[in-house]
């Protein structure tokens, strides 16, 4: 079977500016360096897959169907730069949720690796050849648990800094373009 490699992308604080629990498409904006970084990653042959926790559903802040508008806005913002996503996976659960059907502990909520594992299964992804980029250590932990290399964008998103073996990134950078350059450099060393 032909396996693909992917870069898994956290959404809030990584691809787009973090507005807590936002589902208003008008408030969604890409970080300035994201398009250039995504193009660089795509040039290395990686699929681009968003993996995001959306606890606002479980907490009752918005309905699950609102996530579709967020996804569509991001797709439209990237289309301007001729960039397409290969997947968009989200977890609507939270163990302290107010909405009964979503108030659960699950395997898809980062730091668990369920979203990455689901994408890998559905899109034939070789996780050992893939990367996870995020702005908090829960993203790093999810990537490590899935067997990916990991990059933390240290932009102020992480506030707890509980470092363990699974929460220590392979690389720490200041912005998305630096993350993309790390991946490109890594690929060049393998070539």
C-alpha positions as CSV (number, residue, x, y, z in Angstrom):
1,X,0.0,0.0,0.0
2,X,1.3,3.5,-0.9
3,X,1.6,5.5,2.3
4,X,1.4,9.3,2.4
5,X,3.2,11.6,4.8
6,X,1.4,14.5,6.5
7,X,1.9,17.6,8.5
8,X,-0.8,17.8,11.2
9,X,-1.8,21.3,12.1
10,X,-3.3,22.7,15.2
11,X,-5.8,25.4,14.3
12,X,-6.1,28.1,17.0
13,X,-2.8,29.8,17.7
14,X,-1.0,27.9,15.0
15,X,-2.8,28.5,11.7
16,X,-5.1,31.2,12.8
17,X,-5.1,33.9,15.5
18,X,-6.6,32.4,18.7
19,X,-10.0,33.9,19.5
20,X,-11.3,31.6,22.3
21,X,-14.3,29.5,21.3
22,X,-14.8,31.5,18.1
23,X,-17.0,30.2,15.3
24,X,-17.6,33.6,13.7
25,X,-16.0,33.4,10.3
26,X,-15.5,37.2,10.3
27,X,-13.0,36.9,13.2
28,X,-10.9,34.2,11.6
29,X,-7.5,35.4,10.3
30,X,-4.5,33.4,9.2
31,X,-1.1,34.3,10.7
32,X,0.8,36.3,8.1
33,X,3.5,33.6,7.5
34,X,1.1,30.6,7.3
35,X,0.6,30.6,3.5
36,X,4.3,30.7,2.7
37,X,5.0,28.0,5.3
38,X,2.2,25.8,4.1
39,X,3.4,26.1,0.5
40,X,6.9,25.1,1.6
41,X,5.6,22.1,3.5
42,X,3.4,21.1,0.5
43,X,6.5,21.3,-1.8
44,X,8.1,18.6,0.4
45,X,5.3,16.3,-0.5
46,X,3.3,16.4,2.8
47,X,-0.5,16.3,3.0
48,X,-1.9,19.2,5.2
49,X,-4.3,18.0,7.9
50,X,-5.9,20.2,10.6
51,X,-6.5,18.5,14.0
52,X,-8.3,20.7,16.5
53,X,-10.1,20.4,19.8
54,X,-13.5,22.1,19.7
55,X,-14.6,21.8,23.4
56,X,-17.0,24.8,22.8
57,X,-19.5,22.2,21.5
58,X,-19.4,20.1,24.7
59,X,-19.4,23.3,26.8
60,X,-22.5,24.5,25.1
61,X,-20.9,27.7,23.6
62,X,-21.9,26.7,20.0
63,X,-23.4,23.8,18.1
64,X,-21.3,21.3,16.3
65,X,-22.6,22.4,12.9
66,X,-20.9,25.8,13.5
67,X,-17.5,24.2,13.0
68,X,-18.4,23.7,9.3
69,X,-18.4,27.5,8.8
70,X,-15.0,27.8,10.5
71,X,-13.6,25.0,8.3
72,X,-15.0,26.7,5.2
73,X,-13.6,30.1,6.1
74,X,-10.1,28.5,6.5
75,X,-10.4,26.7,3.2
76,X,-11.4,30.0,1.5
77,X,-8.6,31.9,3.1
78,X,-6.1,29.3,1.9
79,X,-7.6,29.1,-1.6
80,X,-6.5,32.6,-2.3
81,X,-2.9,31.3,-2.0
82,X,-3.7,28.1,-4.1
83,X,-3.4,25.9,-1.0
84,X,-5.8,23.1,-0.2
85,X,-6.2,21.1,3.0
86,X,-6.2,17.3,2.7
87,X,-8.2,16.8,5.9
88,X,-9.9,18.6,8.8
89,X,-10.5,16.6,12.0
90,X,-12.0,18.0,15.2
91,X,-12.9,16.7,18.7
92,X,-16.2,18.2,20.0
93,X,-15.8,16.4,23.4
94,X,-14.9,17.6,26.9
95,X,-15.2,15.7,30.1
96,X,-16.7,18.7,31.9
97,X,-19.1,19.5,29.1
98,X,-22.6,20.8,29.6
99,X,-24.1,19.1,26.5
100,X,-24.7,15.5,27.6
101,X,-23.9,13.7,24.3
102,X,-20.5,15.5,24.2
103,X,-19.6,15.4,27.9
104,X,-17.2,12.5,27.8
105,X,-13.6,11.5,28.0
106,X,-12.5,10.4,24.6
107,X,-9.5,9.3,22.6
108,X,-9.7,12.1,20.0
109,X,-9.2,15.1,22.3
110,X,-5.6,16.2,22.3
111,X,-3.3,15.4,24.1
112,X,-4.7,12.0,23.0
113,X,-3.7,10.9,19.5
114,X,-7.2,9.8,18.2
115,X,-7.6,12.5,15.6
116,X,-4.2,11.8,14.1
117,X,-4.8,8.1,14.2
118,X,-8.2,8.5,12.4
119,X,-6.7,10.7,9.7
120,X,-3.8,8.2,9.3
121,X,-6.3,5.4,8.8
122,X,-8.6,7.2,6.4
123,X,-5.9,8.9,4.3
124,X,-3.2,6.2,4.4
125,X,-0.7,8.3,6.4
126,X,2.6,7.0,7.5
127,X,2.8,8.6,11.0
128,X,6.5,7.9,11.3
129,X,7.2,10.1,8.3
130,X,4.8,12.8,9.6
131,X,4.9,15.9,11.8
132,X,2.6,17.7,14.3
133,X,2.8,21.5,14.6
134,X,1.0,23.2,17.4
135,X,1.3,26.1,19.9
136,X,0.8,24.1,23.1
137,X,2.3,21.0,24.6
138,X,-1.0,19.0,24.3
139,X,-0.4,19.3,20.5
140,X,3.2,18.0,21.0
141,X,1.9,15.1,23.2
142,X,-0.7,14.1,20.6
143,X,2.0,14.1,17.9
144,X,4.4,12.1,20.0
145,X,1.7,9.5,21.0
146,X,0.9,9.1,17.3
147,X,4.6,8.5,16.4
148,X,5.2,11.8,14.6
149,X,8.0,14.3,14.9
150,X,6.8,17.5,16.6
151,X,7.3,21.2,16.5
152,X,6.1,23.7,19.2
153,X,5.5,27.3,18.1
154,X,6.3,29.2,21.2
155,X,4.1,32.2,20.7
156,X,2.6,32.5,24.2
157,X,-0.1,29.9,23.7
158,X,1.4,27.5,26.2
159,X,0.9,28.5,29.9
160,X,1.5,25.3,31.9
161,X,4.9,24.1,30.6
162,X,4.6,20.6,32.2
163,X,7.4,18.9,30.3
164,X,7.6,15.2,30.2
165,X,9.0,12.8,27.6
166,X,5.8,12.9,25.5
167,X,5.5,16.7,25.9
168,X,9.0,17.7,24.9
169,X,9.0,18.8,21.2
170,X,11.6,17.8,18.7
171,X,11.9,21.5,17.8
172,X,10.7,24.8,19.3
173,X,10.3,27.8,17.0
174,X,8.9,31.3,17.2
175,X,6.4,31.2,14.2
176,X,4.9,29.0,11.5
177,X,7.4,29.8,8.8
178,X,10.2,28.7,11.1
179,X,8.4,25.4,11.7
180,X,8.0,24.9,7.9
181,X,11.7,25.6,7.4
182,X,12.6,23.0,10.1
183,X,10.6,20.4,8.2
184,X,12.2,21.5,4.8
185,X,15.7,21.3,6.3
186,X,15.0,17.9,7.8
187,X,13.8,16.6,4.4
188,X,16.9,18.1,2.7
189,X,19.1,16.2,5.1
190,X,17.4,13.0,4.3
191,X,17.6,13.5,0.5
